[in-house]
Amino acid sequence: MSQFYTADPHFFHTSVAHERGFASPDAFVDHWCAIYEQQVKNDNDIVYILGDLALGTNSFNAACDILDKLPGRKVLVYGNHDACSPIHSHWSRSAYERALKTFMRCDSFITRKLAGHRLMMSHFPYGIIDGAYATAPRFMEYRLPDMGFPLVHGHTHGTEKHYSPNMMHVGWDAWSRLVSENEIVDWLNALPAPDPQLSWQVQPKLSDGTPAR
């Protein structure tokens, strides 16, 4: 089983497709799917999509139809453009119910243990970093606080792969492909070990030394 990470596909988003050099949104979707199928070979593989699958309910549902035909198990971390995201006052029940059929998990953020680190996954980066098109930082109330954990994220549409040592940007515009878990592990292994004095960076243990659950 292999695991992969990506963000900001923006299926059927005309302006984003043009900015990426494609004549039409459909041309980009075809390209994205071709790259995906080159990397994801097994139905047991896991693909984390860190937000902004598509813009609007109809496009989101159509994107799910496409993902259903691709191999691998998919996980969605909501982005600000996803109609099923709980950040929206106009939250779409249709998109939410459709997401639950396509994705084995949908969340606003995810944390998991990897290479000795507690890895955070969110659509948004830490701090005030935003896309070049933004006139001011947005969605600050939905961003995780930087407490020292390494973070993989999307959102910015920049070509930068690292905005700081403890952040890895896995967005499509930075990589033009999915990021493998081996690449994530290589990055984590190059980071300093978690400081044992910072209790929020290590898994709590019981008095007998076993991990708390």
N, C-alpha and C positions, 0 to 999 in steps of 0.2 A: 504494500500500500504506500502510495506517495501522497504528499500534501502540497498544495499550492495556494498562493495568495495573489489577489489583484484588487483593483478598485477603479471606480469611475468608467465603466464601459459606456454609459450614456447611449444605449441602444436607441435608434430612431431619432436622435437629437441632431437636427440638420446643421446648426451652426458649429457644433463640436466636431461632427464628421468633416465639415469643410476645413476647419482649423487643423485637422489631422491629415489633410491632403487627399481626402476622398471625394469623389464627385457627388455622392449621395449617401444618406444614412444607411441604405440597404447595402451599399458597397462596403462600408465599414463593418457592418454586422457580419457579412460573409467573410471578410478578412479576419475578424476577431474569432469567429467560430473555427476557421481553418487553423489558426495558431493554437487555439485551445485543443483541438483534436490531435495536433502534433505532440502536445505535451501530456495530456490526460489520456491514458490508454486503458485504464482499468475502472470498472464500475465501483470498485472499493476505494478508489482515490477520493480524497476530500479537497474541495476547492472553496476557499474563503473569499467571498466577494464583499469587500469593505465599502459598500455603499454606492449609490447613484447608478443603479442598474439601468434605469430609464426615467424619463420625465413624463409624469402624468399617468393616470390609471390605465388607459387603453394601451399605451406603450409598455407599461410595466407588465400587464397581463400578457401581451404579445411576446415580450422578452422571456417570460416564464415558459411560454409554449416552446420557444427555441431551446432554452436550457434543458427542458425535459427530454429533448432528443439527443443531448450530448452526454457522453459518459461521465461517471463520477458522481459523488454525493456532494451537494452544495450547501453552503452555510452563508446566510446573509447577515451582515451588520448594516443596519439602516443608515442611509445617507440622507442629506437634506432634500434631495430631489425625489426620493422614493415615496410614492403616494401612500404606502402603508406605514411610513415612519410615524411614531407617536408624537414627533415634534409639531405635526401639522394640526391646526385647528380644524382643517377640512380633511382630516384623516379618512382614507378610503377603506371601507369594509371589504369591498370587492377585491382590491389589491391585497389586503391583508389575508383574506381567505385563499386567494390564489397563491400567495407566497407560501402558505403553510403546506400546499400540495407539492410545491417544487423544492423547497428547502427543508433539510432535516432539522434546521435550527434557525431562528430569526431573533436577533437581539440588538439593543442599542450599543452594547459593547460586549466584549468577551475577554476573559482572562484564562490563561492556561500555563502550565509549567513546561518549560522547554529549555534544555541545555543549562539547567541549574538556575534559570531566571524565571521570574513571574512575568510572562509576556502579556502585554495589554494589546487589544485590537479594537480600534475605533475608526469610524470614517474620518473624524477630525484629528488634526495634529494637536499637540500641546500648545498652550500659549496663544499668541495673537497672530500666528502665521495664517495667511489666507491666500486665495488665488490672486494673481496679478490683476485681474479684472475688478477686484473688490476695492472700494474706496475706503473701507474701514473693516476691522475684524468683525466677523459675523458668528452667530450661534455660540457665543461664549458660554451661555448657560447650559449648553449641551456637551461641552468639552470636558474630558477627564482632567483633573489637576495633575500636574507633573510632580509626583512624589518619588521619583527616582527609578521607576520601572521602565524598561524598554517598551517602546510602543511601535506597532506597525499601523499605518494609516493611509488614507487617500486624501481627497477633497481639493488639493491645491491646483491640480492640472499642470504643475511645474515639471521640469525635466530633472530637478534635483532628486537624488535618491536618499539623501540624508540632510535634514535641516538642522540637526544637532546630533551628537554622538549617540544619544539614547532614543532617536527616532529613525525609523526606516519607512520611506514613502514607497508604497507598492502600487501606486496609480499607473494606469496604462500609459499615460503620457511620459512617464519616467523610464519605462521598461519596454513598451511595445510587445509585451508578452506577460505570461504569468511568472511569478517569482516562486522558485522552488523552496521547500522547507530547508534543504541543505544550505541554500544561500542565507536564509534567516539564521540558521544555526552558526554558520561561519561568522556572521555579524555579531551574534550574541557571544560567541567564544572570544571575540576580540574586545569585548567590554570588560571593565573591572568587575570582579566578583561582587555580589551583593554585600553591602556592609552589614555584618551581623548585629551592630549596635542600632540599626534602623529596623525596628520590629516589623514595620509594614512591608519590608522587602523580603522577609523570609517567612516560610510557613510556620505558624505557631506549633509548638510541641507540648504534649502532656508531660506530667511530672516524671513518667518513666521513659521519656525520650521519644515516644512514638508520635508521628504527625497528628495534629488535631484535625478533625474532619468537620 
